[in-house]
Amino acid sequence: MARTLCRIFKGCQSICSLPLMKTRLHPSASVLLRTVCVRRMLTLPFRFSPKAQDFSLPNSSWGAEMRQLYEHYNSQCEEEMKGEEKQDWAWKRVPSYNRTLKHATGGVYLSKIYQSKARFFTRNIKEPGAAFEYVLFVSKDEQKCVCIFQAGHLLEGPQGSLILKNHATAFFRRVQEEKYWIRYVHGGAIATMIDTVTVTHASVLTLLIMTANLNINYRRPIPLGSTVLIDSSLNKTEGRKVLISCKVTSTDGSKLHTEATALFVVSRLLGG
Ligand SMILES: CCCCC/C=C\C/C=C/C/C=C\C/C=C\CCCC(=O)SCCNC(=O)CCNC(=O)[C@H](O)C(C)(C)COP(=O)(O)OP(=O)(O)OC[C@H]1O[C@@H](n2cnc3c(N)ncnc32)[C@H](O)[C@@H]1OP(=O)(O)O
């Protein structure tokens, strides 16, 4: 019960603290949006899931690299109250659920109202590590967002071409036996992650946005199973438009895999 009340409170808190000041929200739309959201939460406590799983927390499928990077960013996140003072933080971990409305309401379970079977695309596979394993951190000033992404075996795309590099017969046979094929991540899966990271970044800055344009250059393939960093930075905001650029690199930053720019447009309801 106390947990449920705490969730309702957090949900209300997050709705009321949404960064509307950064968008030109019509005052009547603001009041309407908040009233509808808060009313929905207050009238539906029986729908709250006691099992809301935050998918951005470490699980057994995470490799050493993923864990190390998680610890690195997590150690710079907001700390618990120590005495009277709250510790300062440089980054904030973005919780991630398999139903999108949970994002908007700080973990409150609301999506049954709409479609009971709907699941967030990147979090819809139960087996840990099989597909999109990732965690996002947003920087204090919200100009930057970083994602640690481990690409699982269900994201297989093209196969590598080691065969071209060595024509020795024994080696050729082993290649044919598939022992030496390198598997890379599917380009669509990379695009999905870029969209997810940049849209989350833009969502921290404003409300109700849609991806209008995603421009991607694939520079180097990403080996399946490897961990990469996805860095996004705010380029500019212009009226209802939010422009974000994004880079996918190896974890040490030495290899550039992909670069992209994304344009988000704030809903007319908010932008006027
Ligand atoms: C630590 C705390 C963190 C808290 C985090 C909080 C939340 C985190 C949550 C995360 C997010 C959760 C879930 C996210 C869910 C899904 C993620 C994936 C996102 C997507 O996957 S989303 C689906 C794909 N997406 C579409 O399905 C869009 C279809 N589309 C449309 O719905 C319209 O098309 C729309 C709305 C885009 C615009 O329509 P509209 O009528 O409102 O606006 P209009 O057309 O007038 O354009 C206004 C200005 O944008 C320019 N403009 C427009 N489009 C352009 C283009 N393509 N290229 C260049 N410029 C463009 C115009 O030129 C004009 O510019 P100007 O003002 O300068 O003239």
PDBQT file of the ligand as one rigid body, heavy atoms in Angstrom, charges set to zero:
ROOT
HETATM    1  C1  LIG A 301      16.040  11.789 -15.982  1.00  0.00    +0.000 C 
HETATM    2  C2  LIG A 301      14.654  11.967 -16.371  1.00  0.00    +0.000 C 
HETATM    3  C3  LIG A 301      14.434  11.488 -17.744  1.00  0.00    +0.000 C 
HETATM    4  C4  LIG A 301      12.982  11.639 -18.136  1.00  0.00    +0.000 C 
HETATM    5  C5  LIG A 301      12.798  11.038 -19.498  1.00  0.00    +0.000 C 
HETATM    6  C6  LIG A 301      11.449  11.243 -19.954  1.00  0.00    +0.000 C 
HETATM    7  C7  LIG A 301      10.984  10.580 -20.929  1.00  0.00    +0.000 C 
HETATM    8  C8  LIG A 301      11.794   9.594 -21.660  1.00  0.00    +0.000 C 
HETATM    9  C9  LIG A 301      10.952   8.884 -22.518  1.00  0.00    +0.000 C 
HETATM   10  C10 LIG A 301      11.415   8.417 -23.641  1.00  0.00    +0.000 C 
HETATM   11  C11 LIG A 301      10.609   8.308 -24.767  1.00  0.00    +0.000 C 
HETATM   12  C12 LIG A 301       9.622   7.234 -24.664  1.00  0.00    +0.000 C 
HETATM   13  C13 LIG A 301       9.025   6.751 -25.660  1.00  0.00    +0.000 C 
HETATM   14  C14 LIG A 301       9.329   7.154 -27.027  1.00  0.00    +0.000 C 
HETATM   15  C15 LIG A 301       8.567   6.387 -27.987  1.00  0.00    +0.000 C 
HETATM   16  C16 LIG A 301       9.011   6.112 -29.177  1.00  0.00    +0.000 C 
HETATM   17  C17 LIG A 301      10.342   6.499 -29.639  1.00  0.00    +0.000 C 
HETATM   18  C18 LIG A 301      10.468   6.545 -31.104  1.00  0.00    +0.000 C 
HETATM   19  C19 LIG A 301      10.063   7.880 -31.717  1.00  0.00    +0.000 C 
HETATM   20  C20 LIG A 301       9.452   7.655 -33.008  1.00  0.00    +0.000 C 
HETATM   21  O1  LIG A 301       9.794   6.744 -33.655  1.00  0.00    +0.000 OA
HETATM   22  S1  LIG A 301       8.202   8.692 -33.552  1.00  0.00    +0.000 SA
HETATM   23  C21 LIG A 301       7.456   7.785 -34.877  1.00  0.00    +0.000 C 
HETATM   24  C22 LIG A 301       7.990   8.165 -36.223  1.00  0.00    +0.000 C 
HETATM   25  N1  LIG A 301       7.603   9.498 -36.574  1.00  0.00    +0.000 N 
HETATM   26  C23 LIG A 301       6.403   9.784 -37.095  1.00  0.00    +0.000 C 
HETATM   27  O2  LIG A 301       5.568   8.939 -37.297  1.00  0.00    +0.000 OA
HETATM   28  C24 LIG A 301       6.161  11.238 -37.429  1.00  0.00    +0.000 C 
HETATM   29  C25 LIG A 301       5.183  11.417 -38.568  1.00  0.00    +0.000 C 
HETATM   30  N2  LIG A 301       5.119  12.833 -38.922  1.00  0.00    +0.000 N 
HETATM   31  C26 LIG A 301       4.310  13.692 -38.290  1.00  0.00    +0.000 C 
HETATM   32  O3  LIG A 301       3.497  13.304 -37.459  1.00  0.00    +0.000 OA
HETATM   33  C27 LIG A 301       4.424  15.116 -38.634  1.00  0.00    +0.000 C 
HETATM   34  O4  LIG A 301       4.987  15.282 -39.888  1.00  0.00    +0.000 OA
HETATM   35  C28 LIG A 301       5.254  15.928 -37.604  1.00  0.00    +0.000 C 
HETATM   36  C29 LIG A 301       4.570  15.853 -36.242  1.00  0.00    +0.000 C 
HETATM   37  C30 LIG A 301       6.691  15.386 -37.515  1.00  0.00    +0.000 C 
HETATM   38  C31 LIG A 301       5.299  17.396 -38.040  1.00  0.00    +0.000 C 
HETATM   39  O5  LIG A 301       4.015  17.799 -38.416  1.00  0.00    +0.000 OA
HETATM   40  P1  LIG A 301       3.373  19.173 -37.934  1.00  0.00    +0.000 P 
HETATM   41  O6  LIG A 301       2.167  19.406 -38.773  1.00  0.00    +0.000 OA
HETATM   42  O7  LIG A 301       3.227  19.191 -36.469  1.00  0.00    +0.000 OA
HETATM   43  O8  LIG A 301       4.495  20.224 -38.250  1.00  0.00    +0.000 OA
HETATM   44  P2  LIG A 301       4.943  20.836 -39.672  1.00  0.00    +0.000 P 
HETATM   45  O9  LIG A 301       4.799  19.852 -40.781  1.00  0.00    +0.000 OA
HETATM   46  O10 LIG A 301       4.302  22.159 -39.827  1.00  0.00    +0.000 OA
HETATM   47  O11 LIG A 301       6.522  21.049 -39.430  1.00  0.00    +0.000 OA
HETATM   48  C32 LIG A 301       6.995  21.896 -38.388  1.00  0.00    +0.000 C 
HETATM   49  C33 LIG A 301       8.386  22.311 -38.753  1.00  0.00    +0.000 C 
HETATM   50  O12 LIG A 301       9.216  21.143 -38.863  1.00  0.00    +0.000 OA
HETATM   51  C34 LIG A 301       9.749  21.029 -40.204  1.00  0.00    +0.000 C 
HETATM   52  N3  LIG A 301       9.724  19.644 -40.607  1.00  0.00    +0.000 N 
HETATM   53  C35 LIG A 301       8.740  18.751 -40.433  1.00  0.00    +0.000 A 
HETATM   54  N4  LIG A 301       9.084  17.567 -40.905  1.00  0.00    +0.000 NA
HETATM   55  C36 LIG A 301      10.335  17.700 -41.392  1.00  0.00    +0.000 A 
HETATM   56  C37 LIG A 301      11.240  16.813 -42.008  1.00  0.00    +0.000 A 
HETATM   57  N5  LIG A 301      10.927  15.547 -42.207  1.00  0.00    +0.000 N 
HETATM   58  N6  LIG A 301      12.430  17.268 -42.365  1.00  0.00    +0.000 NA
HETATM   59  C38 LIG A 301      12.777  18.563 -42.160  1.00  0.00    +0.000 A 
HETATM   60  N7  LIG A 301      11.957  19.463 -41.560  1.00  0.00    +0.000 NA
HETATM   61  C39 LIG A 301      10.765  19.042 -41.203  1.00  0.00    +0.000 A 
HETATM   62  C40 LIG A 301       8.815  21.874 -41.056  1.00  0.00    +0.000 C 
HETATM   63  O13 LIG A 301       9.455  22.330 -42.225  1.00  0.00    +0.000 OA
HETATM   64  C41 LIG A 301       8.471  22.989 -40.122  1.00  0.00    +0.000 C 
HETATM   65  O14 LIG A 301       9.579  23.874 -40.046  1.00  0.00    +0.000 OA
HETATM   66  P3  LIG A 301       9.350  25.485 -40.022  1.00  0.00    +0.000 P 
HETATM   67  O15 LIG A 301       8.516  25.758 -38.769  1.00  0.00    +0.000 OA
HETATM   68  O16 LIG A 301      10.740  26.049 -39.898  1.00  0.00    +0.000 OA
HETATM   69  O17 LIG A 301       8.645  25.822 -41.266  1.00  0.00    +0.000 OA
ENDROOT
TORSDOF 0
